Amino acid sequence: MPAVSTVNEENLEDFKILDNIVIIGYVASDDKTTNTSFTSFAESQRDNYLFAASNDAALAKAEGVKQPSIVLYKDFDEKKAVYDGKLDEESILKWVQTASTPLVGELGPETYSKYMAAGIPLAYIFAETAEEREKLAEDFRPIAEKHRGEINVVTLDAKLFGAHAGNLNLEPEKFPAFAIQETTKNAKYPFDQSKKLDAKDVGKFIKDVLDGKVEPSIKSEPIPETQEGVVVVVGRSYQEIVIDNDQDVLIEFYAPWCGHCKSLAPKYDELAALYSEVKDQVVVAKIDATANDVPDSITGFPTIKLYAAGKKDQPIEYDGSRTVEDLVAFIKDNGKYGVDGFAQAAEKPEVVEEDVTAEAPVPETEEKDEL
């Protein structure tokens, strides 16, 4: 089947309702540039949307548009959106993604990945009953429309997914509740749960968050008073220890219940000892990602990443075997300073005797405990 079907006066209305989102281009047959752009875009997105086109100027006029126009028909909100921007694929796609997203959608397993991939903040409305979610959605719709393209607003069944409130630093089981998550940085902005969930107040809160006037909430264990061996990072020290410095930082994201993390622990301690004399260049650190907010996307435990000096915005995730030798090689090959931990330890015989074994390492799999 072609990526773009042909519609006319007879089949237009039937085509509009073939899917919950249908995109139709009203383009004159001699407009080669627009036809090429629209067809190319349709080819790239044919698995996600249903496309059609018409070169009938009278049909375009009957639909209230002029040639060339791209119209997105949907079975929700305002039912129709008209594109009037640049005719390049990137611009059209950004518009389609915004126009095809409900002003106040329902978040669930089927829609979660789409919202997380949108690249804009996500606002959650937690409520326990369908009636309450419908009322709150109606109250918040004007706010969502005002900030369309800047933030997505969704309702969430608090009975089924109330535990997620804790991930947003909300107090669990205290609903209705509201929070904003900046998905790209995993920054969290919970709305004060002691206040009533009033649309006007929340609207101001949303604007303040978007304007950068609200500090994100950070879940964090206490900052350790002293550090020995592996450097313990918490939510409130993450930026300082991992990002805001000129050191190569290897950090393990772990969970206390993770069996693979427990197996790695003695070897990770051994690794940290190798770099104990060069902490101005290499830091071996760890963070409990279940008890502290981290800006990184973590899908399993343990996850190990290297934040090389001068390239903190380009962390490299480790995917080798969990042996001291391979971790040392990883730091040497990818860090700014190219430090060989074994060479450093060799200069201190007592460190070698105490912390580095001569036994051949037992290879491990790269398995992780899933979140």
N, C-alpha and C positions, 0 to 999 in steps of 0.2 A: 504493500500500500504506500502511496506517496505521503510525504510528511504533511503536505497541505492539500486538503480536499477543496473542491469547488462548490460554492453555494450560490443559489439564485433565489428569486422571489418565492418559488414553490417550496424549496426545502430549508430555507433559512431558519424558520421558527423551530422546526424539528431538530435541526443541527444544534441550536443553542442549548438544548436540554439533554444532549447526549452524555454530558459529564457535568460535574459541579463547577468546572472551570473550562471555558471554551474561548479561544482567541481567534479573532477573524480580522484579516487585513482587507481594507477597502482601498484598492490601488488600481489606477488606470493601467490598461494593458501596455501602453507605450512608455510607462514610467519604469524603465529598466533598472535604475539604481535602487529604487524602493522595493521593487519585486525581488531583486537579488538579495537585498538585506533581509527582507522578511522570510524568504525561503531558506536562507542560510541559518537564520535564527531558529526557524521551525525544525530544521534538520537536527540542530544541536540539542533541542529540547523536546523532541518528539516522544521520548519515554516519560516525560513529566506532564505534558499538556496536550490538548487536542486542538489542532489548527485547521483553519479554512481560509479561503480568500474569494473575493468577488471584484470584478473590474467594472461592474455596473454602477455608473454614477447615480442613477435614479434610486437604486437600492441603498446606496450610501446616504443619500439625502433623506430617504424614508427613515433611516436609523439615526438621523440627526447629526451626521458627520459629513465632512468634505474629504475628497480624495487628495492626498493619501492620508489614511487614518488606520490606527490599530485599535480594536475594541476588545476588551476583556469582559466576557459575560460570566456571571457567577450566580449561584443560587442562594446567596446570603448578602447581608448588608445592603448596599445601594444597588445591587444587581448588575450594574454596568460601570466600567471605567474606560476612559478614552485617553490614549497616549498622544502626547504632543511634543515629545522631546526629540533628541538626536536619533537618527536611524542607524546606530551601530549596535552590535550584539550586546556589548557590556551594558549600555544604557537601557536597552529594551529589557534585558534580563532583570536588572535592578528594579525597574518599574513593575514588571510582572510579579516578582517575588513580593513586593509591597502590596500591590493591588489584589493579589490572590490570597493574602493573609487576612483572616477575619479581624475586625476591629477588636473584638474581645472573643478569643477562641477558647476551646476547651483543651486543656493539656492532658495528654495520656500517652501510653506506650506508642501509639501510632503517629503522634504528632511531635513528640519530644525532640527527635533528631532534627526535624525541619526547623524548629524554633532555635535550637542550639546552634545550627549552622547559619542562621540568618545574619550573624555578625553585628547585631544591635542588642541593647539591653532587653531583658525579659522581666516583665512585672507579673508577679503571682498574686492571685486573689484566692485565698484558702477559705472554703466554706463547706459545711457538713451535709447540707441538703441541696437537692436539685433546685428547689424553689428559691433558696437563698442565693444560690449561684446565679440563677436567671435574673433575680432582682439586682444583684450587685453588677452583673454584666450590663444591664440596661442603664444603671446609674453611671457606670464608668465609660460607656460608649462615647459620649461627647469628648471626654478627656483623651481617650484612645485616638479619636479622629483628629483632634488638635495636634497630637504628637505622632501622627502616622509617619512611618519611615524612620523615626527616631527611636522608638521603643515599641515592642510588642506586648500586649496585655492578654493574659490568659486567666481562666478560672481553673481551680484544681479541687478535686473531690478530697476533702480533708479526712474523710473516714477511710478512704483507700490509700491515700498518699500523704497523710498527715506527717509521717516521719520525715518527709523531705523538708518540712518547716525547720527542723533542727539543723539541716545542712545550710539553711539560709540565715542561721543565727536568730531564728525566732524561737519563742518559748513553745514547745510542743503542747498540743491538746488545749490551746487557748485560741479558739476560733470564733468568728472570722478573723483573718489576719492578712497582712499585705507585706510584700517584700520585693525589692528589685535586685536582679543579678546582672552584673555586667559580664556577659558570657565570655568575652575574649580574654578578660583578665581575672575572671572568677572573683570580682569584687562584689560584696554583698551589702545591701542597704535595707535592713528591716525597719518597717514603720512601727512606731511606738505602740505596743499592744495594750497600753493602759488607756489609749484614746479610742473613741468610737471610729469605726471605719466609714468616715464621711467622705463623699466624693470630692467635695471642695477642698478639704484638708489634704487628702491624698493627691489631688491634682497639683497643689502647691508643692508637696513633697516630691512628686515626679519631676516638676520643673527645676526644683533646687538640685536634685540629683543630676539631671541632664546638664545643668549649668555649672556643675562642679562645686556646689556650695555645701555639699554634705560629705563628711568623711566616711569612708567605708567601715563597716563593722568587721573586726578581726577576731576570730576565735583563736585563743592562744593559751597555752600552758604558761606558767611563770617562767621568766628568763632565768636560766641557771646562774647562780652566784659565782660558781667556779667551773672551769672546764678542764678535763683531763682526757687524753686519748681522743676518741672520736668526738668531734665538736657537736654538741646537741643544739639544734636549731628549733625555735618555736615560731609561732605566727608573728609575734611582734619583733622578732630579731631576724626574720628571713631576709628582708631587704638589705639590712646592714651586712650580714654574714655572707650571703650568697651573691648579691647583685652589686651593691655599692662599694666595690673595692677593686684592687688590681691584683687579685689572686686567682689561681686556678682552683675552683671549688668543685669537688666531687661530692654529690649529695645522694643519699639513699632515702627514698620515701618508703616508709614501712608501716606495718600495722602490728600491734602487740600480739594479735591472735594468729599471725601468719607463720606457718611452719617453715616455709622457705626462708623467711627473714631470720628466724631463730637459728637455722642452720648456717646462715651467712655470718651471723654476729661475731663468732671468734675470729674468722678470717678478716672481717672488716676491722676489728680491733687491731689485728696484726698489721693490716695495711696502714692504718693511721699511725702506728708506731714507726713505720719506715720513714714517714715524712715529719716526725716530731721536731726535727731540727731545722726544717725549712718551711715553717708555717707562714712565713711572709710571702712564700711563693705558691705553696700547695696546701689546701685545707681539705681534710676528709671529714665529712659531716653527715648527719642523719636527722630526719624529722619524722615524728609520728603524724602521718597524714590523716589519721582519724580524729586526732585531738587538736589539730591546728589547721588554720586556713592556709592553703598554698595556692599560688597563682597558676601552677602548672596543671595540665590535664593528665591525670593519673588513672589508668584503667586496671591496674593490677599491682600486687605487691610480691617481692620488692621491685621498685622501679629505681634505676640508678642513672643519674644524668651528670654530665660534666659542663660546668659553666666556666669556659676558658676566659682568662683575663683579656679584655678588649673585644670580646665577642659574647657578652652576657645575653644579648638578645637572640643568640643562635645556639642554645644548649644542644648537646649531643647525647642522645640516649644510648646507654650501654646495652649491647645485646649478645655479649660473649659469655663464655663459661665463668662461673663465679669462683675463680681461683685468684689467689693473691698475685701470681705471676701475670695473669691476663689483665687484671685491673691495673697493675703497675705499667704494663705496656700501653694500655688505653690512655692513661694519664700522660705518659711520655710522648705518645704519638699525637695526641690531640690538644694538649695544654700549651699555653703560650711559652712556658719556660722549658719544656721538654725534660723535666726532672725525672731521673731514674731512681725510684725509691730504694732499690737494692744497692745502687752505687753509694747513695747517701748513708745507708745503714752500715755499709762496709767500712766507712771511715770511723765508726764507733763500734769496736769489737764487742763491748758489753751489750749493746743493743741487739747485735746479731745473735749472740748467745741466748738472750732472754726472749726475743720476740720473733725471730725468723727460724723456722724449722728447715731441716735438710731433707725432709721426707717429700717424695713426689706427690703432688696434689692429686686428689681423686676427682676426675671430671664430673661436673654436674650438668643437669639439664637446664634449659632456660625457662622452666616452668615458673608461673606466677600464681599466687592466690588471687582470684578475681575479686573485684569490689562487690 
